[in-house]
Amino acid sequence: MVADILEMNGWDSYFLGANTPIDEMVEFIHEIEPDMVGLSLGIEFNLPHLIQAVKSIRENFPELDIIVGGQGFRGDQTALLKEFKKVYYISSIDELEAETWSHANEY
């Protein structure tokens, strides 16, 4: 859904499946050199995996914008994102579509 909204707003997007290994995701990022990477958290249980993905992206691409969101964010889990620069939390599809995320929710 996020990829579709981005494409409707003029972005080119690539969709990788939920089971894509982090090292393969990093290799893919090297290949296509995107302006931004989006990660979704479907269930809270996978939060450590998302944090590891953000760490790997940040280690390899220190200036790459990362957007995160999804139903798995409940309570104050977004506080874990504060250690990373240029990571943006998107609370809803409406927020993404309005493009308010770029400055309002940086951690």
LUMZA-379210 format. One line per 2 residues: number of its first residue (from 0); their letters; for each residue z negated, x, y negated of N, C-alpha, C, O, CB. Coordinates in steps of 0.05 Angstrom, whole numbers, padded with zeros to 5 digits. Each point is the difference from the previous one (the first is absolute). Glycine has a CB too. Example, Ala and Ser with C-alpha at 12.3 -4.5 7.8 and 13.67 -1.06 7.14 Angstrom:
0> AS> -00156,00264,00114,00000,-00018,-00024,00000,00018,-00024,-00013,00021,00000,-00012,-00059,00023 ~ 00039,00031,-00044,-00001,00016,-00024,-00014,-00015,-00022,-00004,00010,-00022,00047,00014,00035 .
***
This chain:
0> MV> 00000,00016,00024,00000,-00016,-00024,00000,00017,-00025,00015,-00005,-00019,-00039,-00031,00044 ~ 00008,00057,-00026,-00001,00018,-00023,00027,00013,-00004,00009,00002,-00023,-00059,00006,00031 .
2> AD> 00062,00002,00013,00026,00013,-00002,00020,-00020,-00012,00017,00008,-00016,-00027,00022,00055 ~ 00009,-00055,-00030,00019,-00020,-00011,-00004,-00004,-00030,00019,-00002,-00015,-00019,-00021,00060 .
4> IL> -00025,00021,-00053,-00006,-00004,-00029,00010,00024,-00016,00011,-00004,-00022,-00051,-00025,00034 ~ 00035,00053,-00002,00009,00023,-00014,00030,00000,-00003,00011,00006,-00021,-00051,00020,00038 .
6> EM> 00054,-00033,00005,00029,00000,-00001,00010,-00022,-00019,00021,00005,-00013,-00020,00012,00060 ~ -00014,-00039,-00048,00008,-00022,-00018,-00003,00009,-00030,00013,-00011,-00018,-00026,-00023,00053 .
8> NG> -00004,00054,-00039,-00005,00011,-00027,00015,00026,-00005,-00006,00015,-00018,-00038,-00037,00018 ~ 00064,00028,00017,00018,00022,-00005,-00007,00026,00014,00014,00020,-00005,-00006,-00041,-00037 .
10> WD> -00029,00022,00058,-00007,00024,00014,00015,00002,00026,00008,-00020,00012,-00054,00019,-00032 ~ 00051,00025,00029,00010,00005,00028,-00026,00004,00016,-00018,00014,-00009,00064,00006,-00005 .
12> SY> -00047,-00031,00038,-00024,00003,00016,00007,00006,00029,00021,-00007,00010,-00045,-00024,-00041 ~ 00005,00044,00044,00002,00006,00029,-00026,-00011,00012,-00021,00003,-00012,00050,00039,00005 .
14> FL> -00026,-00054,00030,-00024,-00012,00013,-00005,00016,00026,00017,00000,00018,-00007,-00046,-00038 ~ -00033,00058,00022,-00009,00013,00025,-00020,-00018,00014,-00016,-00013,-00014,00025,00060,-00005 .
16> GA> -00009,-00048,00045,-00018,-00017,00014,-00029,00009,-00001,-00006,00023,-00008,00043,-00033,00038 ~ -00055,-00008,-00023,-00028,00005,-00001,-00009,00023,00018,-00021,00013,-00005,00014,-00061,-00006 .
18> NT> 00021,00053,00032,-00007,00021,00019,00013,00026,-00004,00000,00018,00017,-00007,-00054,00015 ~ 00019,00040,-00056,00013,00025,-00006,-00022,00022,-00002,-00018,-00003,-00016,00057,-00021,-00008 .
20> PI> -00036,00045,00039,-00020,00022,-00002,00001,00013,-00028,00021,00001,-00012,-00017,00008,00061 ~ -00027,00000,-00059,-00002,00010,-00026,00018,00024,-00004,00013,00002,-00021,-00060,-00017,00019 .
22> DE> 00049,00033,00021,00017,00024,-00003,00030,-00008,-00002,00015,00013,-00015,-00048,00014,00040 ~ 00041,-00048,-00011,00027,-00010,-00003,00005,-00013,-00027,00022,00002,-00011,-00020,-00008,00061 .
24> MV> -00022,-00008,-00060,00002,-00012,-00026,00003,00021,-00021,00017,-00002,-00018,-00045,-00037,00033 ~ 00012,00061,-00014,00002,00022,-00019,00028,00013,00002,00012,00006,-00021,-00062,00001,00025 .
26> EF> 00060,-00003,00020,00027,00011,00003,00021,-00018,-00013,00018,00010,-00013,-00033,00012,00057 ~ 00012,-00048,-00040,00019,-00019,-00012,-00001,00001,-00030,00021,-00001,-00014,-00027,-00029,00054 .
28> IH> -00018,00033,-00051,-00003,00002,-00029,00014,00025,-00010,00013,00000,-00021,-00057,-00024,00023 ~ 00041,00046,00013,00014,00025,-00007,00030,-00005,-00001,00014,00009,-00018,-00050,00018,00039 .
30> EI> 00047,-00041,-00002,00028,-00005,00003,00011,-00017,-00023,00021,00006,-00012,-00025,-00002,00061 ~ -00009,-00027,-00055,00012,-00018,-00020,-00010,00004,-00028,00013,-00011,-00019,-00009,-00021,00056 .
32> EP> -00025,00047,-00041,-00011,00006,-00027,-00003,-00025,-00017,00013,-00003,-00021,00008,00048,00024 ~ -00039,-00064,00005,-00003,-00025,-00015,-00015,00004,-00026,-00013,00020,-00004,00014,-00045,00048 .
34> DM> 00001,00005,-00061,-00015,00000,-00025,-00029,-00010,00005,-00018,00005,-00016,00060,-00013,-00010 ~ -00045,-00007,00048,-00026,-00013,00005,-00001,-00006,00030,00020,-00003,00013,-00023,-00017,-00060 .
36> VG> -00022,00020,00058,-00005,-00008,00028,-00020,-00023,-00001,-00020,00001,-00015,00030,00046,00033 ~ -00005,-00067,-00001,-00018,-00023,00002,-00012,-00001,00028,00014,00003,00020,00012,-00028,-00055 .
38> LS> -00052,00021,00036,-00014,-00002,00026,-00016,-00027,00000,-00012,-00008,-00020,00008,00059,00024 ~ 00005,-00064,00019,-00013,-00025,00003,-00022,00002,00021,00002,00013,00020,00040,-00037,-00033 .
40> LG> -00064,00010,00007,-00023,-00001,00018,-00003,-00029,00010,-00010,-00017,-00015,-00014,00056,-00009 ~ 00033,-00044,00048,-00001,-00027,00011,-00027,-00008,00009,-00008,-00024,-00003,00054,00031,00017 .
42> IE> -00061,00011,-00002,-00027,-00006,00009,-00019,00023,-00008,00007,00023,00000,00011,-00051,00039 ~ -00042,00021,-00046,-00020,00019,-00010,-00005,00023,00019,-00005,00022,-00008,-00016,-00059,-00018 .
44> FN> 00023,00031,00052,-00006,00020,00021,00018,00025,-00004,-00008,00022,00008,-00004,-00059,00023 ~ 00035,00034,-00042,00019,00022,-00004,-00003,00015,-00026,00016,00018,-00006,00015,-00043,00034 .
46> LP> -00052,00020,-00043,-00004,00013,-00025,-00002,00031,00003,00012,00014,-00017,-00036,-00055,00001 ~ 00010,00052,00036,00000,00029,00002,00029,00012,00004,00006,00022,-00010,-00052,-00025,00030 .
48> HL> 00063,-00012,-00006,00027,00010,00004,00016,-00001,-00026,00015,00019,-00006,-00017,-00036,00054 ~ -00002,-00003,-00064,00013,-00002,-00026,-00010,00023,-00018,00017,00013,-00014,-00013,-00063,00018 .
50> IQ> -00029,00056,-00004,-00011,00022,-00016,00012,00026,00009,00007,00017,-00017,-00050,-00042,00009 ~ 00045,00029,00034,00013,00025,00010,00029,00002,-00008,00009,00021,-00007,-00041,-00022,00046 .
52> AV> 00046,-00022,-00039,00028,00000,-00010,00002,00008,-00029,00017,00015,-00008,-00006,-00051,00042 ~ -00029,00025,-00050,-00001,00006,-00029,-00005,00030,-00003,00013,00013,-00016,-00029,-00060,00004 .
54> KS> -00004,00058,00027,-00006,00029,-00002,00024,00017,00007,00006,00019,-00014,-00053,-00029,00025 ~ 00061,00002,00010,00023,00016,00009,00023,-00001,-00021,00013,00020,-00006,-00025,-00029,00053 .
56> IR> 00016,-00015,-00058,00020,-00002,-00021,-00008,00017,-00024,00017,00014,-00011,-00005,-00061,00027 ~ -00037,00045,-00024,-00009,00014,-00024,00002,00030,00004,00007,00015,-00018,-00038,-00053,00008 .
58> EN> 00024,00048,00034,00002,00029,00006,00029,00010,-00002,00004,00022,-00009,-00044,-00027,00039 ~ 00059,-00011,-00021,00028,00008,00000,00015,-00007,-00026,00019,00013,-00006,-00020,-00018,00056 .
60> FP> -00008,-00015,-00063,00014,-00010,-00024,-00021,-00007,-00022,-00006,-00024,-00004,00044,00006,00033 ~ -00049,00038,-00042,-00022,-00005,-00018,00006,-00019,-00024,-00019,-00013,-00010,00004,00058,00022 .
62> EL> 00039,-00048,-00020,00007,-00017,-00023,00013,-00026,00008,00008,-00015,-00018,-00003,00057,-00008 ~ -00001,-00048,00051,00013,-00024,00009,-00018,-00025,-00004,-00023,00001,00008,00050,00026,00025 .
64> DI> -00017,-00047,-00046,-00015,-00025,-00003,-00003,-00014,00027,00019,-00001,00016,-00002,-00004,-00063 ~ -00040,-00005,00052,-00006,-00015,00025,-00012,-00027,-00007,-00019,-00001,-00016,00011,00044,00042 .
66> IV> 00020,-00064,-00016,-00012,-00027,-00003,-00011,-00008,00027,00012,00004,00021,00020,-00016,-00059 ~ -00055,-00001,00037,-00013,-00010,00024,-00008,-00029,-00005,-00006,-00008,-00023,-00010,00054,00036 .
68> GG> 00014,-00061,00009,-00008,-00028,-00002,-00002,-00011,00028,00004,00014,00019,00016,-00019,-00065 ~ -00025,-00021,00047,-00001,-00013,00026,-00025,-00016,00004,-00020,00004,-00014,00049,00032,00032 .
70> QG> -00028,-00053,00002,-00022,-00018,00006,-00025,00015,00010,-00022,-00012,00001,00055,-00024,00009 ~ -00030,00060,-00001,-00022,00016,00011,-00020,00009,-00021,-00022,00009,00007,00052,00005,00030 .
72> FR> -00022,-00015,-00062,-00019,00008,-00021,-00018,-00023,-00007,00008,-00020,-00011,00026,00053,-00008 ~ -00059,-00029,00026,-00021,-00020,-00005,-00023,00014,-00013,-00005,00024,00006,00019,-00053,00033 .
74> GD> -00028,00016,-00056,-00023,00013,-00012,00008,00023,-00018,00018,-00002,-00016,-00046,-00012,00055 ~ 00014,00036,-00035,00004,00023,-00018,00014,00024,00014,-00005,00023,-00008,-00036,-00038,-00017 .
76> QT> 00057,00010,00045,00014,00022,00013,00018,00015,-00019,00006,00024,00005,-00008,-00050,00037 ~ 00011,00013,-00063,00018,00015,-00019,-00015,00023,-00013,00013,00018,-00011,00012,-00061,00003 .
78> AL> -00051,00044,00008,-00015,00022,-00011,00007,00026,00014,-00002,00022,-00012,-00036,-00053,00000 ~ 00046,00029,00038,00008,00024,00014,00025,00013,-00011,00006,00023,00006,-00027,-00043,00035 .
80> LK> 00036,00005,-00056,00025,00010,-00012,-00005,00017,-00025,00018,00014,-00009,00006,-00053,00028 ~ -00048,00038,-00030,-00006,00013,-00025,00003,00031,00001,00003,00013,-00020,-00033,-00051,00010 .
82> EF> 00028,00049,00034,00002,00029,00002,00029,00010,-00002,00005,00024,-00002,-00045,-00024,00031 ~ 00059,-00018,-00029,00028,00007,-00001,00013,-00008,-00027,-00005,-00022,-00010,00008,00017,00060 .
84> KK> 00012,00024,-00062,00014,-00008,-00024,00027,-00013,00007,00011,00005,00021,-00034,00033,-00046 ~ 00032,-00054,00007,00026,-00013,00002,00002,-00018,00025,00021,-00003,00012,-00001,00042,-00035 .
86> VY> -00043,-00052,00029,-00001,-00020,00021,-00006,-00027,-00014,-00020,-00001,-00015,00005,00034,00052 ~ 00031,-00053,-00032,-00003,-00025,-00014,-00005,-00022,00021,00015,-00003,00019,00016,00019,-00056 .
88> YI> -00052,-00032,00032,-00006,-00022,00017,00013,-00025,-00010,-00003,-00007,-00024,-00041,00028,00037 ~ 00059,-00035,00004,00013,-00025,-00007,-00015,-00022,00014,-00001,-00001,00024,00047,00023,-00030 .
90> SS> -00058,-00040,-00009,-00017,-00021,00012,00016,-00024,00011,-00011,-00015,00016,-00024,00030,-00047 ~ 00060,-00018,00022,00015,-00023,00009,00030,00004,-00004,00008,00018,-00015,-00047,-00048,00004 .
92> ID> 00054,00014,00024,00029,00000,-00004,00007,-00007,-00029,00018,00011,-00011,-00010,-00024,00060 ~ -00023,-00006,-00060,00005,-00008,-00028,-00004,00024,-00019,00016,00004,-00018,-00031,-00050,00029 .
94> EL> -00005,00062,-00006,-00005,00024,-00016,00023,00020,00003,00009,00011,-00020,-00059,-00018,00024 ~ 00059,00010,00020,00022,00019,00005,00025,-00010,-00015,00013,00016,-00014,-00032,-00004,00059 .
96> EA> 00025,-00037,-00043,00024,-00011,-00012,-00002,00001,-00031,00021,00004,-00013,-00015,-00034,00053 ~ -00030,00028,-00050,-00003,00001,-00029,00001,00029,-00011,00002,00005,-00024,-00030,-00047,00027 .
98> ET> 00027,00061,00016,00001,00028,-00006,-00023,00009,-00018,00004,00018,-00017,00046,-00020,00022 ~ -00073,-00010,-00002,-00023,00007,-00016,-00015,00023,00013,-00019,00011,-00012,00016,-00057,-00005 .
100> WS> 00010,00054,00041,-00016,00020,00015,00002,00028,-00012,-00018,00016,00004,00025,-00044,00036 ~ 00015,00034,-00054,00005,00028,-00007,-00022,00013,-00017,-00003,00024,00000,00051,-00036,00002 .
102> HA> -00063,-00004,-00017,-00021,00012,-00016,-00027,-00013,00004,-00021,00013,-00004,00055,-00002,-00029 ~ -00035,-00036,00042,-00025,-00015,00000,-00019,00009,00022,-00024,-00001,-00004,00049,-00037,-00015 .
104> NE> -00015,00046,00042,-00018,00004,00023,00002,00028,00012,-00003,00003,00024,00008,-00051,-00015 ~ -00001,00068,-00025,00001,00027,00010,-00028,00009,00007,-00019,-00006,-00014,00060,00017,-00013 .
106> Y> -00043,00003,00050,-00026,00010,00009,-00001,00030,-00001,-00020,00012,00006,00014,-00051,00023 .
***
